[in-house]
Amino acid sequence: MKYSHGQLVICLKGKEKGRLMCVVGTDEKFVYLADGRERTFTNPKKKNPKHVEKTGKDISRLLPLTDKELRKILLSEV
């Protein structure tokens, strides 16, 4: 499954289970996620793509964002 910068996803596994997060990067094996609080843009969470689910929402048009702006967006999407 392909993920792109700015997509909103829900974590299905791990201690972030059920949380809404934003894709801030990808590589061959992992997606990198941020929520603006515990996982910032400078310190994203590395996650197996099988452990996240797309929500169909994309905030790439709003990027670049600060962590505070990301938190507000994620709270409004819940």
mmCIF file of the N, C-alpha and C atoms, coordinates in Angstrom:
data_MODEL
# 
_entry.id   MODEL 
# 
loop_
_atom_site.group_PDB 
_atom_site.id 
_atom_site.type_symbol 
_atom_site.label_atom_id 
_atom_site.label_alt_id 
_atom_site.label_comp_id 
_atom_site.label_asym_id 
_atom_site.label_entity_id 
_atom_site.label_seq_id 
_atom_site.pdbx_PDB_ins_code 
_atom_site.Cartn_x 
_atom_site.Cartn_y 
_atom_site.Cartn_z 
_atom_site.occupancy 
_atom_site.B_iso_or_equiv 
_atom_site.pdbx_formal_charge 
_atom_site.auth_seq_id 
_atom_site.auth_comp_id 
_atom_site.auth_asym_id 
_atom_site.auth_atom_id 
_atom_site.pdbx_PDB_model_num 
ATOM 1   N N  . MET A 1 1  ? 0.840   -1.177 0.000  1.00 0.00 ? 1  MET A N  1 
ATOM 2   C CA . MET A 1 1  ? 0.000   0.000  0.000  1.00 0.00 ? 1  MET A CA 1 
ATOM 3   C C  . MET A 1 1  ? 0.887   1.242  0.000  1.00 0.00 ? 1  MET A C  1 
ATOM 4   N N  . LYS A 1 2  ? 0.620   2.174  -0.875 1.00 0.00 ? 2  LYS A N  1 
ATOM 5   C CA . LYS A 1 2  ? 1.425   3.389  -0.982 1.00 0.00 ? 2  LYS A CA 1 
ATOM 6   C C  . LYS A 1 2  ? 0.868   4.475  -0.063 1.00 0.00 ? 2  LYS A C  1 
ATOM 7   N N  . TYR A 1 3  ? 1.766   5.124  0.613  1.00 0.00 ? 3  TYR A N  1 
ATOM 8   C CA . TYR A 1 3  ? 1.418   6.248  1.476  1.00 0.00 ? 3  TYR A CA 1 
ATOM 9   C C  . TYR A 1 3  ? 2.173   7.469  0.987  1.00 0.00 ? 3  TYR A C  1 
ATOM 10  N N  . SER A 1 4  ? 1.550   8.627  1.116  1.00 0.00 ? 4  SER A N  1 
ATOM 11  C CA . SER A 1 4  ? 2.206   9.848  0.681  1.00 0.00 ? 4  SER A CA 1 
ATOM 12  C C  . SER A 1 4  ? 2.239   10.868 1.821  1.00 0.00 ? 4  SER A C  1 
ATOM 13  N N  . HIS A 1 5  ? 3.156   11.777 1.706  1.00 0.00 ? 5  HIS A N  1 
ATOM 14  C CA . HIS A 1 5  ? 3.364   12.828 2.692  1.00 0.00 ? 5  HIS A CA 1 
ATOM 15  C C  . HIS A 1 5  ? 2.067   13.626 2.870  1.00 0.00 ? 5  HIS A C  1 
ATOM 16  N N  . GLY A 1 6  ? 1.604   13.735 4.101  1.00 0.00 ? 6  GLY A N  1 
ATOM 17  C CA . GLY A 1 6  ? 0.406   14.503 4.403  1.00 0.00 ? 6  GLY A CA 1 
ATOM 18  C C  . GLY A 1 6  ? -0.863  13.692 4.588  1.00 0.00 ? 6  GLY A C  1 
ATOM 19  N N  . GLN A 1 7  ? -0.829  12.398 4.326  1.00 0.00 ? 7  GLN A N  1 
ATOM 20  C CA . GLN A 1 7  ? -2.016  11.568 4.533  1.00 0.00 ? 7  GLN A CA 1 
ATOM 21  C C  . GLN A 1 7  ? -2.270  11.366 6.023  1.00 0.00 ? 7  GLN A C  1 
ATOM 22  N N  . LEU A 1 8  ? -3.531  11.306 6.388  1.00 0.00 ? 8  LEU A N  1 
ATOM 23  C CA . LEU A 1 8  ? -3.896  11.000 7.764  1.00 0.00 ? 8  LEU A CA 1 
ATOM 24  C C  . LEU A 1 8  ? -4.214  9.510  7.844  1.00 0.00 ? 8  LEU A C  1 
ATOM 25  N N  . VAL A 1 9  ? -3.668  8.869  8.882  1.00 0.00 ? 9  VAL A N  1 
ATOM 26  C CA . VAL A 1 9  ? -3.841  7.429  9.072  1.00 0.00 ? 9  VAL A CA 1 
ATOM 27  C C  . VAL A 1 9  ? -4.214  7.141  10.518 1.00 0.00 ? 9  VAL A C  1 
ATOM 28  N N  . ILE A 1 10 ? -4.776  5.970  10.742 1.00 0.00 ? 10 ILE A N  1 
ATOM 29  C CA . ILE A 1 10 ? -5.082  5.492  12.092 1.00 0.00 ? 10 ILE A CA 1 
ATOM 30  C C  . ILE A 1 10 ? -4.163  4.316  12.374 1.00 0.00 ? 10 ILE A C  1 
ATOM 31  N N  . CYS A 1 11 ? -3.521  4.327  13.524 1.00 0.00 ? 11 CYS A N  1 
ATOM 32  C CA . CYS A 1 11 ? -2.635  3.233  13.923 1.00 0.00 ? 11 CYS A CA 1 
ATOM 33  C C  . CYS A 1 11 ? -3.474  2.051  14.391 1.00 0.00 ? 11 CYS A C  1 
ATOM 34  N N  . LEU A 1 12 ? -3.114  0.870  13.925 1.00 0.00 ? 12 LEU A N  1 
ATOM 35  C CA . LEU A 1 12 ? -3.857  -0.345 14.270 1.00 0.00 ? 12 LEU A CA 1 
ATOM 36  C C  . LEU A 1 12 ? -3.145  -1.192 15.313 1.00 0.00 ? 12 LEU A C  1 
ATOM 37  N N  . LYS A 1 13 ? -1.847  -1.012 15.483 1.00 0.00 ? 13 LYS A N  1 
ATOM 38  C CA . LYS A 1 13 ? -1.049  -1.817 16.410 1.00 0.00 ? 13 LYS A CA 1 
ATOM 39  C C  . LYS A 1 13 ? -0.135  -0.915 17.225 1.00 0.00 ? 13 LYS A C  1 
ATOM 40  N N  . GLY A 1 14 ? 0.341   -1.450 18.332 1.00 0.00 ? 14 GLY A N  1 
ATOM 41  C CA . GLY A 1 14 ? 1.305   -0.743 19.166 1.00 0.00 ? 14 GLY A CA 1 
ATOM 42  C C  . GLY A 1 14 ? 0.648   0.160  20.181 1.00 0.00 ? 14 GLY A C  1 
ATOM 43  N N  . LYS A 1 15 ? 1.464   0.927  20.892 1.00 0.00 ? 15 LYS A N  1 
ATOM 44  C CA . LYS A 1 15 ? 0.908   1.781  21.945 1.00 0.00 ? 15 LYS A CA 1 
ATOM 45  C C  . LYS A 1 15 ? 0.157   2.982  21.384 1.00 0.00 ? 15 LYS A C  1 
ATOM 46  N N  . GLU A 1 16 ? 0.302   3.242  20.083 1.00 0.00 ? 16 GLU A N  1 
ATOM 47  C CA . GLU A 1 16 ? -0.440  4.318  19.427 1.00 0.00 ? 16 GLU A CA 1 
ATOM 48  C C  . GLU A 1 16 ? -1.783  3.838  18.871 1.00 0.00 ? 16 GLU A C  1 
ATOM 49  N N  . LYS A 1 17 ? -2.149  2.597  19.141 1.00 0.00 ? 17 LYS A N  1 
ATOM 50  C CA . LYS A 1 17 ? -3.353  1.980  18.583 1.00 0.00 ? 17 LYS A CA 1 
ATOM 51  C C  . LYS A 1 17 ? -4.564  2.901  18.740 1.00 0.00 ? 17 LYS A C  1 
ATOM 52  N N  . GLY A 1 18 ? -5.252  3.116  17.614 1.00 0.00 ? 18 GLY A N  1 
ATOM 53  C CA . GLY A 1 18 ? -6.454  3.932  17.625 1.00 0.00 ? 18 GLY A CA 1 
ATOM 54  C C  . GLY A 1 18 ? -6.219  5.416  17.454 1.00 0.00 ? 18 GLY A C  1 
ATOM 55  N N  . ARG A 1 19 ? -4.969  5.843  17.391 1.00 0.00 ? 19 ARG A N  1 
ATOM 56  C CA . ARG A 1 19 ? -4.663  7.270  17.294 1.00 0.00 ? 19 ARG A CA 1 
ATOM 57  C C  . ARG A 1 19 ? -4.549  7.713  15.845 1.00 0.00 ? 19 ARG A C  1 
ATOM 58  N N  . LEU A 1 20 ? -4.985  8.927  15.597 1.00 0.00 ? 20 LEU A N  1 
ATOM 59  C CA . LEU A 1 20 ? -4.877  9.551  14.291 1.00 0.00 ? 20 LEU A CA 1 
ATOM 60  C C  . LEU A 1 20 ? -3.511  10.215 14.184 1.00 0.00 ? 20 LEU A C  1 
ATOM 61  N N  . MET A 1 21 ? -2.795  9.938  13.093 1.00 0.00 ? 21 MET A N  1 
ATOM 62  C CA . MET A 1 21 ? -1.467  10.502 12.894 1.00 0.00 ? 21 MET A CA 1 
ATOM 63  C C  . MET A 1 21 ? -1.299  10.899 11.435 1.00 0.00 ? 21 MET A C  1 
ATOM 64  N N  . CYS A 1 22 ? -0.278  11.699 11.173 1.00 0.00 ? 22 CYS A N  1 
ATOM 65  C CA . CYS A 1 22 ? 0.006   12.199 9.835  1.00 0.00 ? 22 CYS A CA 1 
ATOM 66  C C  . CYS A 1 22 ? 1.282   11.562 9.301  1.00 0.00 ? 22 CYS A C  1 
ATOM 67  N N  . VAL A 1 23 ? 1.269   11.130 8.044  1.00 0.00 ? 23 VAL A N  1 
ATOM 68  C CA . VAL A 1 23 ? 2.460   10.577 7.406  1.00 0.00 ? 23 VAL A CA 1 
ATOM 69  C C  . VAL A 1 23 ? 3.401   11.739 7.058  1.00 0.00 ? 23 VAL A C  1 
ATOM 70  N N  . VAL A 1 24 ? 4.617   11.669 7.588  1.00 0.00 ? 24 VAL A N  1 
ATOM 71  C CA . VAL A 1 24 ? 5.606   12.726 7.315  1.00 0.00 ? 24 VAL A CA 1 
ATOM 72  C C  . VAL A 1 24 ? 6.766   12.214 6.478  1.00 0.00 ? 24 VAL A C  1 
ATOM 73  N N  . GLY A 1 25 ? 6.760   10.927 6.170  1.00 0.00 ? 25 GLY A N  1 
ATOM 74  C CA . GLY A 1 25 ? 7.805   10.372 5.334  1.00 0.00 ? 25 GLY A CA 1 
ATOM 75  C C  . GLY A 1 25 ? 7.585   8.889  5.095  1.00 0.00 ? 25 GLY A C  1 
ATOM 76  N N  . THR A 1 26 ? 8.248   8.376  4.076  1.00 0.00 ? 26 THR A N  1 
ATOM 77  C CA . THR A 1 26 ? 8.172   6.949  3.765  1.00 0.00 ? 26 THR A CA 1 
ATOM 78  C C  . THR A 1 26 ? 9.515   6.480  3.244  1.00 0.00 ? 26 THR A C  1 
ATOM 79  N N  . ASP A 1 27 ? 9.742   5.190  3.346  1.00 0.00 ? 27 ASP A N  1 
ATOM 80  C CA . ASP A 1 27 ? 10.866  4.554  2.656  1.00 0.00 ? 27 ASP A CA 1 
ATOM 81  C C  . ASP A 1 27 ? 10.386  3.187  2.197  1.00 0.00 ? 27 ASP A C  1 
ATOM 82  N N  . GLU A 1 28 ? 11.289  2.309  1.822  1.00 0.00 ? 28 GLU A N  1 
ATOM 83  C CA . GLU A 1 28 ? 10.903  1.020  1.261  1.00 0.00 ? 28 GLU A CA 1 
ATOM 84  C C  . GLU A 1 28 ? 10.111  0.147  2.230  1.00 0.00 ? 28 GLU A C  1 
ATOM 85  N N  . LYS A 1 29 ? 10.439  0.219  3.522  1.00 0.00 ? 29 LYS A N  1 
ATOM 86  C CA . LYS A 1 29 ? 9.832   -0.693 4.493  1.00 0.00 ? 29 LYS A CA 1 
ATOM 87  C C  . LYS A 1 29 ? 8.938   -0.022 5.528  1.00 0.00 ? 29 LYS A C  1 
ATOM 88  N N  . PHE A 1 30 ? 9.058   1.273  5.728  1.00 0.00 ? 30 PHE A N  1 
ATOM 89  C CA . PHE A 1 30 ? 8.368   1.934  6.835  1.00 0.00 ? 30 PHE A CA 1 
ATOM 90  C C  . PHE A 1 30 ? 7.678   3.221  6.405  1.00 0.00 ? 30 PHE A C  1 
ATOM 91  N N  . VAL A 1 31 ? 6.688   3.623  7.222  1.00 0.00 ? 31 VAL A N  1 
ATOM 92  C CA . VAL A 1 31 ? 6.119   4.969  7.137  1.00 0.00 ? 31 VAL A CA 1 
ATOM 93  C C  . VAL A 1 31 ? 6.516   5.684  8.414  1.00 0.00 ? 31 VAL A C  1 
ATOM 94  N N  . TYR A 1 32 ? 6.679   6.978  8.333  1.00 0.00 ? 32 TYR A N  1 
ATOM 95  C CA . TYR A 1 32 ? 7.067   7.788  9.478  1.00 0.00 ? 32 TYR A CA 1 
ATOM 96  C C  . TYR A 1 32 ? 5.900   8.706  9.812  1.00 0.00 ? 32 TYR A C  1 
ATOM 97  N N  . LEU A 1 33 ? 5.465   8.653  11.085 1.00 0.00 ? 33 LEU A N  1 
ATOM 98  C CA . LEU A 1 33 ? 4.246   9.319  11.505 1.00 0.00 ? 33 LEU A CA 1 
ATOM 99  C C  . LEU A 1 33 ? 4.508   10.357 12.583 1.00 0.00 ? 33 LEU A C  1 
ATOM 100 N N  . ALA A 1 34 ? 3.713   11.427 12.555 1.00 0.00 ? 34 ALA A N  1 
ATOM 101 C CA . ALA A 1 34 ? 3.799   12.469 13.575 1.00 0.00 ? 34 ALA A CA 1 
ATOM 102 C C  . ALA A 1 34 ? 2.397   12.811 14.050 1.00 0.00 ? 34 ALA A C  1 
ATOM 103 N N  . ASP A 1 35 ? 2.305   13.196 15.322 1.00 0.00 ? 35 ASP A N  1 
ATOM 104 C CA . ASP A 1 35 ? 1.037   13.669 15.873 1.00 0.00 ? 35 ASP A CA 1 
ATOM 105 C C  . ASP A 1 35 ? 1.165   15.072 16.465 1.00 0.00 ? 35 ASP A C  1 
ATOM 106 N N  . GLY A 1 36 ? 2.368   15.623 16.468 1.00 0.00 ? 36 GLY A N  1 
ATOM 107 C CA . GLY A 1 36 ? 2.578   16.969 16.971 1.00 0.00 ? 36 GLY A CA 1 
ATOM 108 C C  . GLY A 1 36 ? 2.775   17.055 18.469 1.00 0.00 ? 36 GLY A C  1 
ATOM 109 N N  . ARG A 1 37 ? 2.570   15.981 19.178 1.00 0.00 ? 37 ARG A N  1 
ATOM 110 C CA . ARG A 1 37 ? 2.728   15.985 20.635 1.00 0.00 ? 37 ARG A CA 1 
ATOM 111 C C  . ARG A 1 37 ? 3.882   15.081 21.037 1.00 0.00 ? 37 ARG A C  1 
ATOM 112 N N  . GLU A 1 38 ? 3.649   13.790 21.130 1.00 0.00 ? 38 GLU A N  1 
ATOM 113 C CA . GLU A 1 38 ? 4.723   12.863 21.495 1.00 0.00 ? 38 GLU A CA 1 
ATOM 114 C C  . GLU A 1 38 ? 5.640   12.591 20.314 1.00 0.00 ? 38 GLU A C  1 
ATOM 115 N N  . ARG A 1 39 ? 5.074   12.591 19.128 1.00 0.00 ? 39 ARG A N  1 
ATOM 116 C CA . ARG A 1 39 ? 5.845   12.360 17.910 1.00 0.00 ? 39 ARG A CA 1 
ATOM 117 C C  . ARG A 1 39 ? 5.758   13.597 17.045 1.00 0.00 ? 39 ARG A C  1 
ATOM 118 N N  . THR A 1 40 ? 6.855   14.346 17.022 1.00 0.00 ? 40 THR A N  1 
ATOM 119 C CA . THR A 1 40 ? 6.908   15.606 16.297 1.00 0.00 ? 40 THR A CA 1 
ATOM 120 C C  . THR A 1 40 ? 7.454   15.387 14.890 1.00 0.00 ? 40 THR A C  1 
ATOM 121 N N  . PHE A 1 41 ? 7.450   16.451 14.101 1.00 0.00 ? 41 PHE A N  1 
ATOM 122 C CA . PHE A 1 41 ? 8.007   16.364 12.752 1.00 0.00 ? 41 PHE A CA 1 
ATOM 123 C C  . PHE A 1 41 ? 9.492   16.029 12.790 1.00 0.00 ? 41 PHE A C  1 
ATOM 124 N N  . THR A 1 42 ? 10.194  16.482 13.824 1.00 0.00 ? 42 THR A N  1 
ATOM 125 C CA . THR A 1 42 ? 11.635  16.214 13.919 1.00 0.00 ? 42 THR A CA 1 
ATOM 126 C C  . THR A 1 42 ? 11.941  14.856 14.515 1.00 0.00 ? 42 THR A C  1 
ATOM 127 N N  . ASN A 1 43 ? 10.961  14.214 15.161 1.00 0.00 ? 43 ASN A N  1 
ATOM 128 C CA . ASN A 1 43 ? 11.157  12.903 15.773 1.00 0.00 ? 43 ASN A CA 1 
ATOM 129 C C  . ASN A 1 43 ? 9.947   12.006 15.489 1.00 0.00 ? 43 ASN A C  1 
ATOM 130 N N  . PRO A 1 44 ? 9.747   11.616 14.219 1.00 0.00 ? 44 PRO A N  1 
ATOM 131 C CA . PRO A 1 44 ? 8.556   10.823 13.885 1.00 0.00 ? 44 PRO A CA 1 
ATOM 132 C C  . PRO A 1 44 ? 8.662   9.369  14.333 1.00 0.00 ? 44 PRO A C  1 
ATOM 133 N N  . LYS A 1 45 ? 7.511   8.714  14.417 1.00 0.00 ? 45 LYS A N  1 
ATOM 134 C CA . LYS A 1 45 ? 7.421   7.302  14.770 1.00 0.00 ? 45 LYS A CA 1 
ATOM 135 C C  . LYS A 1 45 ? 7.593   6.469  13.508 1.00 0.00 ? 45 LYS A C  1 
ATOM 136 N N  . LYS A 1 46 ? 8.497   5.500  13.547 1.00 0.00 ? 46 LYS A N  1 
ATOM 137 C CA . LYS A 1 46 ? 8.706   4.580  12.432 1.00 0.00 ? 46 LYS A CA 1 
ATOM 138 C C  . LYS A 1 46 ? 7.734   3.419  12.609 1.00 0.00 ? 46 LYS A C  1 
ATOM 139 N N  . LYS A 1 47 ? 6.919   3.146  11.607 1.00 0.00 ? 47 LYS A N  1 
ATOM 140 C CA . LYS A 1 47 ? 5.878   2.129  11.733 1.00 0.00 ? 47 LYS A CA 1 
ATOM 141 C C  . LYS A 1 47 ? 5.787   1.303  10.451 1.00 0.00 ? 47 LYS A C  1 
ATOM 142 N N  . ASN A 1 48 ? 5.504   0.019  10.632 1.00 0.00 ? 48 ASN A N  1 
ATOM 143 C CA . ASN A 1 48 ? 5.265   -0.886 9.517  1.00 0.00 ? 48 ASN A CA 1 
ATOM 144 C C  . ASN A 1 48 ? 3.963   -0.460 8.833  1.00 0.00 ? 48 ASN A C  1 
ATOM 145 N N  . PRO A 1 49 ? 3.950   -0.317 7.507  1.00 0.00 ? 49 PRO A N  1 
ATOM 146 C CA . PRO A 1 49 ? 2.727   0.106  6.811  1.00 0.00 ? 49 PRO A CA 1 
ATOM 147 C C  . PRO A 1 49 ? 1.534   -0.829 7.032  1.00 0.00 ? 49 PRO A C  1 
ATOM 148 N N  . LYS A 1 50 ? 1.787   -2.089 7.373  1.00 0.00 ? 50 LYS A N  1 
ATOM 149 C CA . LYS A 1 50 ? 0.693   -3.027 7.645  1.00 0.00 ? 50 LYS A CA 1 
ATOM 150 C C  . LYS A 1 50 ? -0.046  -2.661 8.926  1.00 0.00 ? 50 LYS A C  1 
ATOM 151 N N  . HIS A 1 51 ? 0.564   -1.836 9.769  1.00 0.00 ? 51 HIS A N  1 
ATOM 152 C CA . HIS A 1 51 ? 0.000   -1.514 11.070 1.00 0.00 ? 51 HIS A CA 1 
ATOM 153 C C  . HIS A 1 51 ? -0.722  -0.175 11.100 1.00 0.00 ? 51 HIS A C  1 
ATOM 154 N N  . VAL A 1 52 ? -0.953  0.402  9.926  1.00 0.00 ? 52 VAL A N  1 
ATOM 155 C CA . VAL A 1 52 ? -1.717  1.641  9.842  1.00 0.00 ? 52 VAL A CA 1 
ATOM 156 C C  . VAL A 1 52 ? -2.779  1.512  8.754  1.00 0.00 ? 52 VAL A C  1 
ATOM 157 N N  . GLU A 1 53 ? -3.834  2.316  8.877  1.00 0.00 ? 53 GLU A N  1 
ATOM 158 C CA . GLU A 1 53 ? -4.940  2.291  7.920  1.00 0.00 ? 53 GLU A CA 1 
ATOM 159 C C  . GLU A 1 53 ? -5.212  3.712  7.435  1.00 0.00 ? 53 GLU A C  1 
ATOM 160 N N  . LYS A 1 54 ? -5.364  3.875  6.139  1.00 0.00 ? 54 LYS A N  1 
ATOM 161 C CA . LYS A 1 54 ? -5.659  5.187  5.565  1.00 0.00 ? 54 LYS A CA 1 
ATOM 162 C C  . LYS A 1 54 ? -7.051  5.647  5.970  1.00 0.00 ? 54 LYS A C  1 
ATOM 163 N N  . THR A 1 55 ? -7.199  6.958  6.177  1.00 0.00 ? 55 THR A N  1 
ATOM 164 C CA . THR A 1 55 ? -8.508  7.519  6.491  1.00 0.00 ? 55 THR A CA 1 
ATOM 165 C C  . THR A 1 55 ? -9.151  8.152  5.270  1.00 0.00 ? 55 THR A C  1 
ATOM 166 N N  . GLY A 1 56 ? -8.368  8.386  4.231  1.00 0.00 ? 56 GLY A N  1 
ATOM 167 C CA . GLY A 1 56 ? -8.895  9.048  3.040  1.00 0.00 ? 56 GLY A CA 1 
ATOM 168 C C  . GLY A 1 56 ? -8.760  10.553 3.089  1.00 0.00 ? 56 GLY A C  1 
ATOM 169 N N  . LYS A 1 57 ? -8.211  11.063 4.183  1.00 0.00 ? 57 LYS A N  1 
ATOM 170 C CA . LYS A 1 57 ? -8.021  12.511 4.312  1.00 0.00 ? 57 LYS A CA 1 
ATOM 171 C C  . LYS A 1 57 ? -6.554  12.849 4.074  1.00 0.00 ? 57 LYS A C  1 
ATOM 172 N N  . ASP A 1 58 ? -6.338  13.997 3.462  1.00 0.00 ? 58 ASP A N  1 
ATOM 173 C CA . ASP A 1 58 ? -4.992  14.412 3.090  1.00 0.00 ? 58 ASP A CA 1 
ATOM 174 C C  . ASP A 1 58 ? -4.825  15.893 3.429  1.00 0.00 ? 58 ASP A C  1 
ATOM 175 N N  . ILE A 1 59 ? -3.762  16.219 4.151  1.00 0.00 ? 59 ILE A N  1 
ATOM 176 C CA . ILE A 1 59 ? -3.503  17.613 4.517  1.00 0.00 ? 59 ILE A CA 1 
ATOM 177 C C  . ILE A 1 59 ? -2.244  18.146 3.830  1.00 0.00 ? 59 ILE A C  1 
ATOM 178 N N  . SER A 1 60 ? -1.818  17.497 2.763  1.00 0.00 ? 60 SER A N  1 
ATOM 179 C CA . SER A 1 60 ? -0.572  17.889 2.100  1.00 0.00 ? 60 SER A CA 1 
ATOM 180 C C  . SER A 1 60 ? -0.635  19.318 1.565  1.00 0.00 ? 60 SER A C  1 
ATOM 181 N N  . ARG A 1 61 ? -1.827  19.814 1.219  1.00 0.00 ? 61 ARG A N  1 
ATOM 182 C CA . ARG A 1 61 ? -1.942  21.176 0.717  1.00 0.00 ? 61 ARG A CA 1 
ATOM 183 C C  . ARG A 1 61 ? -1.656  22.210 1.803  1.00 0.00 ? 61 ARG A C  1 
ATOM 184 N N  . LEU A 1 62 ? -1.739  21.811 3.077  1.00 0.00 ? 62 LEU A N  1 
ATOM 185 C CA . LEU A 1 62 ? -1.499  22.716 4.200  1.00 0.00 ? 62 LEU A CA 1 
ATOM 186 C C  . LEU A 1 62 ? -0.048  22.724 4.663  1.00 0.00 ? 62 LEU A C  1 
ATOM 187 N N  . LEU A 1 63 ? 0.761   21.792 4.148  1.00 0.00 ? 63 LEU A N  1 
ATOM 188 C CA . LEU A 1 63 ? 2.152   21.672 4.592  1.00 0.00 ? 63 LEU A CA 1 
ATOM 189 C C  . LEU A 1 63 ? 2.987   22.796 4.013  1.00 0.00 ? 63 LEU A C  1 
ATOM 190 N N  . PRO A 1 64 ? 4.000   23.273 4.668  1.00 0.00 ? 64 PRO A N  1 
ATOM 191 C CA . PRO A 1 64 ? 4.545   22.823 5.943  1.00 0.00 ? 64 PRO A CA 1 
ATOM 192 C C  . PRO A 1 64 ? 3.747   23.374 7.133  1.00 0.00 ? 64 PRO A C  1 
ATOM 193 N N  . LEU A 1 65 ? 3.705   22.601 8.177  1.00 0.00 ? 65 LEU A N  1 
ATOM 194 C CA . LEU A 1 65 ? 2.987   22.940 9.407  1.00 0.00 ? 65 LEU A CA 1 
ATOM 195 C C  . LEU A 1 65 ? 3.943   22.921 10.589 1.00 0.00 ? 65 LEU A C  1 
ATOM 196 N N  . THR A 1 66 ? 3.535   23.579 11.658 1.00 0.00 ? 66 THR A N  1 
ATOM 197 C CA . THR A 1 66 ? 4.244   23.426 12.921 1.00 0.00 ? 66 THR A CA 1 
ATOM 198 C C  . THR A 1 66 ? 3.569   22.287 13.677 1.00 0.00 ? 66 THR A C  1 
ATOM 199 N N  . ASP A 1 67 ? 4.208   21.826 14.733 1.00 0.00 ? 67 ASP A N  1 
ATOM 200 C CA . ASP A 1 67 ? 3.612   20.758 15.545 1.00 0.00 ? 67 ASP A CA 1 
ATOM 201 C C  . ASP A 1 67 ? 2.298   21.217 16.164 1.00 0.00 ? 67 ASP A C  1 
ATOM 202 N N  . LYS A 1 68 ? 2.240   22.473 16.577 1.00 0.00 ? 68 LYS A N  1 
ATOM 203 C CA . LYS A 1 68 ? 1.017   23.005 17.183 1.00 0.00 ? 68 LYS A CA 1 
ATOM 204 C C  . LYS A 1 68 ? -0.130  23.016 16.175 1.00 0.00 ? 68 LYS A C  1 
ATOM 205 N N  . GLU A 1 69 ? 0.141   23.423 14.949 1.00 0.00 ? 69 GLU A N  1 
ATOM 206 C CA . GLU A 1 69 ? -0.889  23.427 13.908 1.00 0.00 ? 69 GLU A CA 1 
ATOM 207 C C  . GLU A 1 69 ? -1.350  22.007 13.591 1.00 0.00 ? 69 GLU A C  1 
ATOM 208 N N  . LEU A 1 70 ? -0.414  21.054 13.565 1.00 0.00 ? 70 LEU A N  1 
ATOM 209 C CA . LEU A 1 70 ? -0.766  19.656 13.321 1.00 0.00 ? 70 LEU A CA 1 
ATOM 210 C C  . LEU A 1 70 ? -1.688  19.134 14.416 1.00 0.00 ? 70 LEU A C  1 
ATOM 211 N N  . ARG A 1 71 ? -1.395  19.453 15.669 1.00 0.00 ? 71 ARG A N  1 
ATOM 212 C CA . ARG A 1 71 ? -2.256  19.015 16.779 1.00 0.00 ? 71 ARG A CA 1 
ATOM 213 C C  . ARG A 1 71 ? -3.678  19.531 16.590 1.00 0.00 ? 71 ARG A C  1 
ATOM 214 N N  . LYS A 1 72 ? -3.824  20.802 16.210 1.00 0.00 ? 72 LYS A N  1 
ATOM 215 C CA . LYS A 1 72 ? -5.153  21.387 16.015 1.00 0.00 ? 72 LYS A CA 1 
ATOM 216 C C  . LYS A 1 72 ? -5.909  20.678 14.892 1.00 0.00 ? 72 LYS A C  1 
ATOM 217 N N  . ILE A 1 73 ? -5.206  20.377 13.808 1.00 0.00 ? 73 ILE A N  1 
ATOM 218 C CA . ILE A 1 73 ? -5.853  19.693 12.685 1.00 0.00 ? 73 ILE A CA 1 
ATOM 219 C C  . ILE A 1 73 ? -6.307  18.295 13.096 1.00 0.00 ? 73 ILE A C  1 
ATOM 220 N N  . LEU A 1 74 ? -5.431  17.559 13.784 1.00 0.00 ? 74 LEU A N  1 
ATOM 221 C CA . LEU A 1 74 ? -5.786  16.199 14.193 1.00 0.00 ? 74 LEU A CA 1 
ATOM 222 C C  . LEU A 1 74 ? -6.942  16.192 15.188 1.00 0.00 ? 74 LEU A C  1 
ATOM 223 N N  . LEU A 1 75 ? -7.005  17.176 16.074 1.00 0.00 ? 75 LEU A N  1 
ATOM 224 C CA . LEU A 1 75 ? -8.126  17.262 17.018 1.00 0.00 ? 75 LEU A CA 1 
ATOM 225 C C  . LEU A 1 75 ? -9.428  17.570 16.306 1.00 0.00 ? 75 LEU A C  1 
ATOM 226 N N  . SER A 1 76 ? -9.377  18.405 15.276 1.00 0.00 ? 76 SER A N  1 
ATOM 227 C CA . SER A 1 76 ? -10.600 18.753 14.552 1.00 0.00 ? 76 SER A CA 1 
ATOM 228 C C  . SER A 1 76 ? -11.098 17.600 13.688 1.00 0.00 ? 76 SER A C  1 
ATOM 229 N N  . GLU A 1 77 ? -10.214 16.673 13.308 1.00 0.00 ? 77 GLU A N  1 
ATOM 230 C CA . GLU A 1 77 ? -10.598 15.526 12.476 1.00 0.00 ? 77 GLU A CA 1 
ATOM 231 C C  . GLU A 1 77 ? -11.203 14.392 13.278 1.00 0.00 ? 77 GLU A C  1 
ATOM 232 N N  . VAL A 1 78 ? -11.038 14.405 14.581 1.00 0.00 ? 78 VAL A N  1 
ATOM 233 C CA . VAL A 1 78 ? -11.525 13.304 15.421 1.00 0.00 ? 78 VAL A CA 1 
ATOM 234 C C  . VAL A 1 78 ? -13.013 13.368 15.586 1.00 0.00 ? 78 VAL A C  1 
# 
